Amino acid sequence: MPAHRHDVGLDVTRLEIGAQYAVNDDWDLWLRVPYDIKERRASLSLIDPATPSEQADMQRNLELHHGTDTLHGFGDANILVAHSSSGLFAAGDLATVAFGASVPTGRTEDDPFVAGAVGRSHEHIQFGNGTFDPLLELYYSNRLSSRFGGTLFGFARVPLYENDHGYRGAPEVTVGGLISYTTTSWLTLRAGLSGFYQGYAYWDGARDINTGLLTSAALIGGELSVGSGVFVSLNVTVPMSQQTLSDSGDTFEQGPLLSLTTSYSF
């Protein structure tokens, strides 16, 4: 078959429901349940000339592997225990350490490489890992003035074993910082930068060539207090750079991530 390329893009919208329960002044329980909408666009780019019949075969092959589609479903829920301390480095600062695990509520798939090798339709995109994965989150914030504040954060998820399909998810680490501006008692705006590292995932011990990624992104958003402990956050993550860790991989080109979160504290 003449040389050609599959151009694939992926846009993600995440809706998330969260609950926070204050055990006492220092300890909280967090629950987050995400719902993802993933819009995939796929097209052919010819490198060598091809006949209409060859192009039709190429299109069928593209649809077999990753055709244009909109996928949606719940992701893995997160349950964490959080401990907060104030005045750690300066008066008025707040440091929070949260640890817990993901709950395998997201849809998973059979090994797509096995299906692809025998010409069966398959899906690479999953909505969860199918495993209980340890989670760690770190936050440090302080007021810079009466209206401005700064926050540093770090998140880590480290899968430790394979799911029922033989899949072991990739370890992920995110770090970043935000500047917040409190406009009123009920609205806070935020902007910042983040970096993301994704290691390799494995299918029955074989590396998934679509994993392994380094990215940087701009963050912008805000949080609205609607009263009675209910908060609504709208955040946009815009990729600035992307580098794959595998020379043979064809990791999806990242699109913007739009996240809408409703949380309730009690």
C-alpha positions in Angstrom: 0.0 0.0 0.0 1.4 3.5 -0.8 2.9 5.4 2.1 0.3 7.6 3.9 -0.2 9.1 7.3 -3.1 9.1 9.8 -3.7 12.6 11.3 -5.6 12.3 14.5 -6.6 15.0 16.9 -8.5 14.7 20.2 -10.4 17.4 22.1 -11.6 16.6 25.7 -14.3 18.1 27.8 -14.5 17.0 31.4 -17.5 17.5 33.7 -16.7 16.7 37.3 -18.8 16.4 40.4 -17.0 16.7 43.7 -17.8 16.5 47.4 -15.7 17.5 50.4 -16.5 16.5 54.0 -14.7 18.2 56.9 -13.9 15.6 59.5 -12.4 18.3 61.7 -10.3 21.5 61.3 -7.3 19.7 59.8 -8.7 16.6 58.0 -11.1 16.4 55.0 -12.5 13.6 52.8 -12.6 14.3 49.0 -14.7 12.6 46.4 -14.4 13.4 42.7 -16.4 11.7 39.8 -15.4 12.8 36.3 -17.5 12.5 33.1 -15.5 12.9 29.9 -16.5 13.8 26.3 -13.7 13.0 23.9 -14.0 14.2 20.3 -11.6 12.5 17.9 -11.0 13.7 14.4 -9.1 11.4 12.0 -8.1 12.0 8.4 -5.7 10.6 5.7 -2.7 12.4 4.3 -1.1 10.8 1.3 2.7 10.6 1.1 2.9 8.7 -2.2 0.3 8.8 -5.0 -2.6 6.3 -4.6 -5.4 5.1 -6.7 -9.1 5.6 -5.5 -9.2 1.9 -4.6 -6.1 2.1 -2.5 -7.4 5.2 -0.8 -10.6 3.4 0.0 -8.5 0.6 1.6 -6.6 3.3 3.6 -9.8 4.8 4.8 -11.2 1.4 6.0 -7.9 0.8 7.8 -8.2 4.2 9.5 -11.7 3.5 10.6 -10.6 0.2 12.0 -8.0 1.8 14.2 -9.2 5.3 15.2 -12.0 6.7 13.1 -13.6 10.1 13.7 -16.0 9.7 16.6 -17.3 11.2 19.8 -16.8 9.1 22.9 -18.2 9.8 26.3 -18.5 8.1 29.7 -17.6 8.3 33.4 -13.9 8.2 34.3 -12.3 6.7 37.4 -13.5 8.3 40.6 -11.0 9.6 43.1 -11.3 9.2 46.9 -8.7 11.0 49.0 -8.0 11.9 52.6 -6.6 15.4 53.0 -4.6 17.1 55.8 -4.1 20.8 55.9 -1.7 22.9 58.0 -1.4 26.7 58.2 1.5 28.9 59.1 4.0 26.3 57.9 6.5 28.7 56.2 4.8 32.1 56.6 1.9 33.6 58.4 -1.4 32.9 56.6 -0.1 30.2 54.3 -1.8 26.8 53.8 -0.2 23.5 52.9 -2.4 20.5 52.1 -1.4 16.8 51.5 -4.0 14.5 50.1 -3.6 10.8 49.6 -6.0 8.1 48.4 -6.8 5.9 45.4 -8.7 5.9 42.1 -11.8 3.7 41.9 -12.1 1.8 38.6 -15.5 3.3 37.4 -14.2 4.2 33.9 -14.8 2.0 30.9 -11.8 -0.1 29.8 -11.1 -2.0 26.5 -9.6 -5.2 25.4 -6.0 -5.2 24.0 -6.3 -3.0 20.9 -3.0 -4.2 19.4 -4.1 -7.9 19.5 -7.4 -6.9 17.7 -5.7 -4.7 15.2 -3.2 -7.5 14.3 -6.0 -9.7 13.1 -8.0 -6.9 11.4 -10.7 -6.5 14.0 -12.2 -3.1 14.9 -10.9 -1.9 18.2 -10.6 1.2 20.5 -7.5 2.7 22.0 -9.2 5.3 24.1 -10.2 4.2 27.6 -12.0 6.1 30.3 -10.2 4.4 33.2 -7.4 2.1 34.1 -9.6 -0.7 35.6 -7.4 -0.7 38.7 -7.2 0.9 42.1 -4.3 3.3 41.7 -2.5 5.2 44.5 -3.0 9.0 44.4 -1.0 11.8 45.9 -1.8 15.5 45.8 0.2 18.5 47.2 -0.9 22.1 47.5 0.8 25.2 48.9 -0.9 28.6 48.9 -0.4 32.0 50.3 -1.9 35.4 50.0 0.2 37.9 48.0 -2.1 40.8 48.8 -5.7 41.4 49.8 -6.9 40.3 46.4 -4.0 38.2 44.9 -2.9 34.8 46.0 -0.5 32.2 44.7 -0.7 28.4 44.7 1.8 25.6 43.9 0.5 22.1 43.2 1.6 18.6 42.4 -0.4 15.5 41.5 0.7 11.9 41.1 -1.1 8.7 40.0 0.9 5.4 40.1 -0.8 2.2 38.8 0.7 -0.9 40.4 -0.9 -3.8 38.6 -2.7 -5.0 35.5 -6.5 -4.9 35.1 -8.6 -7.9 33.8 -7.6 -7.1 30.2 -3.9 -7.3 30.9 -3.6 -3.5 30.9 -1.4 -1.6 33.4 -1.9 2.2 33.2 0.9 4.7 32.8 2.2 6.6 35.8 1.3 10.3 35.7 2.7 13.4 37.4 1.5 17.0 37.1 3.1 20.1 38.6 2.3 23.7 38.3 1.5 27.1 39.8 -1.4 29.5 39.7 -2.0 33.2 40.5 -5.6 33.9 41.7 -7.4 37.2 41.9 -10.5 37.6 44.1 -12.8 40.0 42.4 -15.7 39.7 44.9 -16.6 37.4 47.8 -18.2 35.0 45.4 -15.8 35.0 42.4 -12.2 34.1 42.0 -10.2 34.2 38.7 -7.1 32.1 38.2 -4.3 31.8 35.6 -1.0 29.8 35.6 1.2 27.1 34.0 1.5 23.4 34.4 3.8 20.5 33.3 2.7 17.0 32.8 4.7 13.7 32.6 3.1 10.4 31.5 5.2 7.3 31.6 4.5 4.1 29.7 1.5 1.9 29.9 1.7 -1.9 29.2 -0.5 -4.6 27.6 0.4 -8.0 29.0 3.9 -6.6 29.7 4.4 -5.1 26.2 4.8 -1.3 26.1 1.9 0.7 24.7 3.5 2.8 22.0 0.8 5.4 22.3 1.9 6.4 25.8 4.9 8.3 27.1 4.4 12.1 27.0 5.8 15.4 28.2 3.6 18.5 27.9 3.4 22.0 29.1 0.2 24.0 29.3 -1.4 27.3 30.1 -4.2 27.3 32.7 -7.0 29.8 33.0 -10.3 29.6 34.8 -12.4 30.8 37.8 -14.5 29.6 40.7 -17.9 30.9 41.6 -19.5 30.5 45.0 -23.3 30.0 44.6 -23.9 29.7 48.4 -24.6 26.9 50.9 -21.2 25.3 50.3 -21.6 24.8 46.6 -18.9 26.0 44.2 -18.7 25.9 40.4 -15.4 26.0 38.6 -14.7 26.5 34.9 -11.1 25.8 33.8 -9.4 25.6 30.4 -6.0 23.8 29.9 -4.4 24.9 26.6 -1.4 22.8 25.5 1.7 24.8 24.8 4.2 22.1 23.9 4.2 18.3 23.5 6.9 15.7 23.3 6.5 12.0 23.0 8.9 9.7 24.8 8.7 6.9 22.2 10.2 7.2 18.7 7.8 4.6 17.4 4.7 6.0 19.0 1.8 8.0 17.5 0.5 9.6 20.7 -2.6 11.7 20.1 -2.1 15.3 19.5 -3.6 17.0 22.5 -6.3 19.5 22.2 -7.6 21.9 24.8 -9.2 20.4 28.0 -12.3 22.2 29.2 -13.2 21.3 32.7 -16.5 22.1 34.5 -16.6 21.1 38.2 -19.4 21.4 40.7 -18.3 20.7 44.3 -20.1 20.7 47.6 -18.4 21.2 51.0 -20.1 20.1 54.2 
